[in-house]
Amino acid sequence: MRHCVILLLLLGYHTNGQNILIKRDGECIPFKKIKFFYEEVDIVTEDKGKIPIKVDDILAFYDEKDETIFYKKRALVAEDDGKEGRSYSFSEKITEGKITLYRVVVTRMDYGVVVTRMGGPNGQNVNFDFYHAEKGAQMKSVFRAKILKNNKNDLKVLRALLQDQPDVLKRIDDENFRYDESSLISVIRDYNIRSLPKIDSSVQQTQREVNFYVQEKVSSKGVVSLKVNDTAEYTLNSNQPVSVKLATTASSKVCFTVGNETTCEVLKPAAIPDIYYEIVYTNTNDGVFGYKAFEIKQKVKSK
């Protein structure tokens, strides 16, 4: 059995040159192509062998071109949150916490349509993204990017998810609030930080050491520092890992500062062993849509 080393990024760092399917049991299978069907996916290996994998056995797959892990989640069909059927999607995790935000990339619908913004696996090329928010057992569509239409209904859905944090609601109720990708991510990050239970230092937490990296082009913007749970502080140098202890049974608050800009994220205990983090910079702005930000992304390589 081959296992994975997962690399969670806070701005893109290319260390791997192959696509990898990640199974729930931790096994990693390198592949060249992937095709999506109702209850399984077929992956084509470098030696042109075909391996069928049951959808229920898949945790995620790593796309080498995008340098991103896409998690398998249930699909929302025709805006009907209650319909699951055999539909599923593969989505990029944007930020996590009490609400986890995903950007949907591949959706396999019950009625036989595969929708993908990457152009693969059935050849479609759809130039828009859906953002889905997961809170407990709920999965809701909260934003449709790159579509020239009003997102007021999506904002109402998001507002319902934020009801337990009045201070966050004030942000979106402000008359100057503009609902776009950047503000959506910022609001959910804010919500997750405010919703994070206060860490009781008197309670002994099981911890594990994880490495944090910083991309060279990020460190060139100024001193990069890291603070965990508002206490432990670290300074990061380009491509030199810093070992940090994070709880294995509770979420952690991690803030990083690049120059004068500070970003805080909630990091849940990792579902897969051998997690690494890197501070990276994301720019999806095409002049009309998208956003620019320091953020946590994900990456994987096989041992």
Secondary structure by P-SEA (a helix, b strand, c coil): ccccbbbbbcbbbbcccbbbbbcccbbbbbbcbbbbcccbbbbbcccbbbbbbbcccccccccccccbbbbbbbbbccccccccccbbbbbbbcccccbbbbbccccccccbbbbbcccccccccccbbbbbbbccccccccccccccccaaaaaaaaaaaacccaaaaaaaacccccccaaaaaaaaaaaaaaaccccccccccbbbbbbbbbcaaaaaacbbbbbccccbbbbbcccbbbbbbbbccbbbbbbbbcccbbbbbbbccccccbbbbbbbccccccccccccccccccccccc
